[in-house]
C-alpha cells in the first residue's frame, strides 16, 4: 500500500483545476515558511508564472523579504512543491484582501 504523501500529488495532477491547486499549495507553503506571526502581516500572496508576489503593510517585513529573497526561494523550492518558484516580488502597502488563501 502506497503512502498518502506519494499518491496525493499524482491524484491532484489529474484534477481539472490542478493549476489552482498547485498555486494554493505554493502560497500555503510560503505562509508556513514565514510562520504564523509574519504570515499574519501578509495581506496578499499570489503566484503568476514562476513569480510569487507578496503584499504586506509592514515596511520592515517588506524590506527583510527583499533582502532574504534568494534564501527564501531556496528554502521554498526545497519543499515538495508542484512547480518551482523562480522569483519573489514584494510590495509594501495594503493588499486587496486579508485572510489568505
N, C-alpha and C positions, 0 to 999 in steps of 0.2 A: 504494500500500500504506500502510495506517494504521500509526502507531507504536503499540507495545505500551501505552505510557502512556495513549493515548487510547482504546484498545479495552478494556483490562482493567477499568476501572470499570463499563462497560456490561455486560460479561460477568458480573462479580461481582454486580451489581444484580439479575440474573435468577436467581441461585442460590437454592435453597430456604432456606439458612441465612445469607442476606445480613446479617441483624441481627448475628449473632455475628461475621461477618467485618468489618462496619463497626466494631463495638466493639473488636475486636482491632487494627484499623488505627489507631484513635484512641489506644488505650493505647500502641502501639508508637511513634506519632508523639510522644506526650508523653515517653516514655523517651528518644527520640532528641533531643528538645529539651533534656532535662535533661543529657545527656552520660553517658558510662559510669560515672564516679565517683559522681555524685549519684544516678543511676538505681539503683546498687547499694544505696543506702540506702532505697529504696522497697520495702517488703515487699508492698504490695498497691496495685494501680491498677485501679479498676473504673469502669464507666460505668453510670449509671442515669438514664434520661431524658436530659436535657442536662447532668447534673452528673457531673463527673469526680471521683472520690473517691480520695485518696492517703493511705496509711498509711506512716509512717516511724518508726523507732526513734531518730531523731536530732532532738531538740527544736529545735536551732538551725536545721536544714533546714526543719522544720515551720513555724517562725516566719517564715523567709525566704520560703517558698512562700506563706504567707498575705499577707505584705506585698506580694509581687510578683504576686498572683493576677491582677489586671487585665491587666498586661503579658504574663503567661504565656498567658492566654486569647487575647489579641490575636495573639500570635505563633503559638500553636497553630492558631487558626482561619485564619491566613494560609496554612497548609499545605493541601495538597489533601486534604481530609477528606470522608468520605461525608455527614456532617451536622455542624452547628456544636455546639460545647461552650459552654454558657451560664454555668456556674458551676464553681468549684473548691472542693472540701471537703477539708481537710487534717486528719488525725488523727495525733497523736503517740502512739506505743506500738506494740507488736508487732502486725503483721498476721497473718492466719491462715497464710500460706504465703510462703516466699521463692521466688524463681525465677519471675519474670514472663516470659511472659504467663501 
